[in-house]
Amino acid sequence: MTFEQQWLEYDYNPFILFSSNGKILSLNAEAQFLLGAASTSELFKLTTTYAYVSFGFKTTFLELEFGRYKFFALTVGYENEDEIGVKLYQSPSFKLNNPKPIGELTDIYTLVDLCISTNSISSNIKYTKEFDPTIPEIIINVNQFIKLLNKIYACFEGNETINTKIFYRVGEHIKFESKKYSIFSIEVQAQNLNQRKVDELEAIASNTNFYIDIQKKITINIPMITS
């Protein structure tokens, strides 16, 4: 996989390439999750509906919702009669009116590893990791974060494997005090989700400055505030 292909694969926004008869030729990781909420035929119809009559690329701003997924725009493009692609842009899953987070400058990888180590004790669950190593030290409320992440892992108790992914969210930002900050995410995923524990998690998250997105996976979205 080339560097450019990796950017597409790990993009937070779903991308799907269809054949002319609606068969999926390729898709990125996020689009695989989207297919759990929307059918292939539904997405192909959407793609052809918002495509140019002739070849080219067209971006349309509109509100779309598939299950827990919400989108504010899509881009459709094709250069021949055989393939057509669509990229959908997810709406921010966090509130934009929260105050700027306060805390201490911290290595996020150390905190995540600490939580994984804690939850691994006396457990048969296999914890796997996919970490983008480029996230800098950030200002974060350490105690709140550890409590929240431990509660997230509790939502996946009983699974054989729990995967934790840390990744930079390309093109997404948030503003505090007129200053723009990039965003990264910590995504926890396993096969089964304990809904009762999810309700407890939502109650805890509502009392923090962390922005969480709960689907079949649980994501914490964090601004990169370094000073």
C-alpha positions, 0 to 999 in steps of 0.5 A: 500500500502506497503512502497515498493509499494509506491516507485514503484507507485511514481517512475518517470519512468513508470512501467507496469505488463502485463499478458501473453496475453498482458492485463495490470495487474498493473501499476504505476502513471507515466505509466498511463500518458504514455498510453496517448501517446502509446497504450497497444499493442505497449508497450506489443510488446516492452516488449516481444521483449526485454525479455530474451528467458528464465526467468529473467531480462534484461536491454537494452539501446536504444532510444525510443520516444512516443509523448513527452516521451523520454526513454534511456533504459528499463528493462524487467523481468518475472519469470513465463509464466503468468506475465511479467513486463517492466520499462522504464527509462526517459531521463533527460528533462533538459539541462545539460550545464546550470550554477549552480543555484544561489539564497537564501536558501528557503523552497520550500513548502512555495513558492508553498503555496504562489503561490497557495494562490495568484492564489486562490484569486477570483477563483473557482478552487480547488487546491489540493496538494501531497507533499513529506515532505522530501525535504530540504531547497534549494538554489533557485532564489525566484523571478524567481521561483514564476514568473514561477510557477504562469505562470504554474498555468495560463496555467490551468485556467478554470479547476475545479481542479489543483493538485500540486505534490512535489516529490523526483526523485529516482535515478536521479542526475545532476552535477555542478562543478563536484559535484552531486546533487539529483533532485526533481520535482514540477508537476502541472496537470489538465484536460485541458491545454491552449496552448497559455499560454504554449507558453508564459511559454516556453518563460519565462522558456528559460530565467531562470535556471529552467528545465521544462517538458511540457506534459499533465502536467507541471513539474519543475525539481529542483536540491537539492542544500543546500549550 
